[in-house]
Amino acid sequence: MARERTTDDVWEIQQDWGYGDGWECVDAETSFKAAKKSLQEYRENQPAVPVRIKKRRVKKEPTNA
């Protein structure tokens, strides 16, 4: 029997506005394909602001079944 995962993968879209605060999460997606599409949109709309994708693991909520 396979072990059930206790986390979900989330890809964050992060931007660095250059004010010394570092990278800030501006969006999050549950699939890498959707994150790449969002990344491309952010780069097209705000070309002067650096943007990146960062993978995070988020703990799953317990299910009472």
PyRosetta script that sets phi, psi and omega in degrees:
from pyrosetta import init, pose_from_sequence

init()
pose = pose_from_sequence("MARERTTDDVWEIQQDWGYGDGWECVDAETSFKAAKKSLQEYRENQPAVPVRIKKRRVKKEPTNA")
pose.set_psi(1, 132.6)
pose.set_omega(1, -178.3)
pose.set_phi(2, -77.6)
pose.set_psi(2, 146.7)
pose.set_omega(2, 179.5)
pose.set_phi(3, -77.4)
pose.set_psi(3, 136.3)
pose.set_omega(3, -179.3)
pose.set_phi(4, -82.3)
pose.set_psi(4, 136.6)
pose.set_omega(4, -179.8)
pose.set_phi(5, -69.3)
pose.set_psi(5, 143.7)
pose.set_omega(5, 178.9)
pose.set_phi(6, -103.8)
pose.set_psi(6, -1.9)
pose.set_omega(6, 179.4)
pose.set_phi(7, -131.2)
pose.set_psi(7, 159.6)
pose.set_omega(7, 172.6)
pose.set_phi(8, -116.3)
pose.set_psi(8, 148.4)
pose.set_omega(8, 176.3)
pose.set_phi(9, -88.8)
pose.set_psi(9, 133.8)
pose.set_omega(9, 177.1)
pose.set_phi(10, -132.5)
pose.set_psi(10, 133.2)
pose.set_omega(10, 177.8)
pose.set_phi(11, -104.0)
pose.set_psi(11, 120.2)
pose.set_omega(11, -179.9)
pose.set_phi(12, -95.0)
pose.set_psi(12, 140.1)
pose.set_omega(12, 170.5)
pose.set_phi(13, -96.3)
pose.set_psi(13, 121.3)
pose.set_omega(13, -176.4)
pose.set_phi(14, -120.6)
pose.set_psi(14, 145.6)
pose.set_omega(14, 177.1)
pose.set_phi(15, -127.7)
pose.set_psi(15, 148.3)
pose.set_omega(15, 175.3)
pose.set_phi(16, -116.2)
pose.set_psi(16, 109.5)
pose.set_omega(16, -175.3)
pose.set_phi(17, -80.8)
pose.set_psi(17, -9.3)
pose.set_omega(17, 174.9)
pose.set_phi(18, 86.5)
pose.set_psi(18, 15.4)
pose.set_omega(18, 179.4)
pose.set_phi(19, -96.5)
pose.set_psi(19, 8.6)
pose.set_omega(19, 179.7)
pose.set_phi(20, 90.0)
pose.set_psi(20, 2.8)
pose.set_omega(20, -180.0)
pose.set_phi(21, -86.5)
pose.set_psi(21, -13.6)
pose.set_omega(21, -178.6)
pose.set_phi(22, 85.6)
pose.set_psi(22, -161.0)
pose.set_omega(22, -176.6)
pose.set_phi(23, -78.3)
pose.set_psi(23, 135.9)
pose.set_omega(23, 178.5)
pose.set_phi(24, -122.0)
pose.set_psi(24, 137.6)
pose.set_omega(24, 177.2)
pose.set_phi(25, -76.0)
pose.set_psi(25, 123.5)
pose.set_omega(25, 179.3)
pose.set_phi(26, -111.0)
pose.set_psi(26, -15.3)
pose.set_omega(26, -179.0)
pose.set_phi(27, -162.1)
pose.set_psi(27, 158.8)
pose.set_omega(27, 176.9)
pose.set_phi(28, -143.3)
pose.set_psi(28, 140.2)
pose.set_omega(28, -179.6)
pose.set_phi(29, -128.0)
pose.set_psi(29, 154.4)
pose.set_omega(29, -179.7)
pose.set_phi(30, -95.0)
pose.set_psi(30, -6.8)
pose.set_omega(30, 175.9)
pose.set_phi(31, -130.8)
pose.set_psi(31, 148.0)
pose.set_omega(31, -179.4)
pose.set_phi(32, -66.3)
pose.set_psi(32, -35.3)
pose.set_omega(32, 179.7)
pose.set_phi(33, -62.3)
pose.set_psi(33, -43.6)
pose.set_omega(33, 178.0)
pose.set_phi(34, -67.5)
pose.set_psi(34, -35.8)
pose.set_omega(34, 178.9)
pose.set_phi(35, -65.9)
pose.set_psi(35, -40.9)
pose.set_omega(35, 177.7)
pose.set_phi(36, -63.3)
pose.set_psi(36, -37.7)
pose.set_omega(36, 178.8)
pose.set_phi(37, -66.6)
pose.set_psi(37, -43.9)
pose.set_omega(37, 178.0)
pose.set_phi(38, -63.7)
pose.set_psi(38, -40.8)
pose.set_omega(38, 178.4)
pose.set_phi(39, -58.3)
pose.set_psi(39, -45.5)
pose.set_omega(39, 179.5)
pose.set_phi(40, -62.1)
pose.set_psi(40, -40.8)
pose.set_omega(40, 179.8)
pose.set_phi(41, -65.1)
pose.set_psi(41, -42.4)
pose.set_omega(41, 178.0)
pose.set_phi(42, -63.8)
pose.set_psi(42, -40.6)
pose.set_omega(42, 179.6)
pose.set_phi(43, -66.3)
pose.set_psi(43, -35.2)
pose.set_omega(43, 178.4)
pose.set_phi(44, -71.2)
pose.set_psi(44, -40.5)
pose.set_omega(44, -174.6)
pose.set_phi(45, -83.4)
pose.set_psi(45, -27.1)
pose.set_omega(45, -179.7)
pose.set_phi(46, -135.2)
pose.set_psi(46, 73.9)
pose.set_omega(46, -173.8)
pose.set_phi(47, -68.2)
pose.set_psi(47, -19.8)
pose.set_omega(47, -177.3)
pose.set_phi(48, -84.1)
pose.set_psi(48, -12.7)
pose.set_omega(48, -175.9)
pose.set_phi(49, -102.5)
pose.set_psi(49, 124.8)
pose.set_omega(49, 177.0)
pose.set_phi(50, -64.6)
pose.set_psi(50, 140.6)
pose.set_omega(50, -178.4)
pose.set_phi(51, -140.0)
pose.set_psi(51, 147.4)
pose.set_omega(51, -179.6)
pose.set_phi(52, -148.5)
pose.set_psi(52, 167.3)
pose.set_omega(52, 174.1)
pose.set_phi(53, -108.3)
pose.set_psi(53, 134.4)
pose.set_omega(53, 178.2)
pose.set_phi(54, -130.0)
pose.set_psi(54, 126.7)
pose.set_omega(54, 179.6)
pose.set_phi(55, -84.5)
pose.set_psi(55, 133.0)
pose.set_omega(55, 177.3)
pose.set_phi(56, -126.6)
pose.set_psi(56, 153.0)
pose.set_omega(56, 172.9)
pose.set_phi(57, -110.6)
pose.set_psi(57, 126.8)
pose.set_omega(57, -177.5)
pose.set_phi(58, -114.3)
pose.set_psi(58, 131.4)
pose.set_omega(58, -179.3)
pose.set_phi(59, -64.2)
pose.set_psi(59, 133.8)
pose.set_omega(59, 178.6)
pose.set_phi(60, -72.5)
pose.set_psi(60, 149.1)
pose.set_omega(60, 173.6)
pose.set_phi(61, -75.6)
pose.set_psi(61, 138.3)
pose.set_omega(61, 179.1)
pose.set_phi(62, -65.7)
pose.set_psi(62, 139.4)
pose.set_omega(62, 177.3)
pose.set_phi(63, -104.8)
pose.set_psi(63, 131.7)
pose.set_omega(63, 179.1)
pose.set_phi(64, -100.7)
pose.set_psi(64, 85.0)
pose.set_omega(64, -178.9)
pose.set_phi(65, -118.5)
pose.dump_pdb("model.pdb")
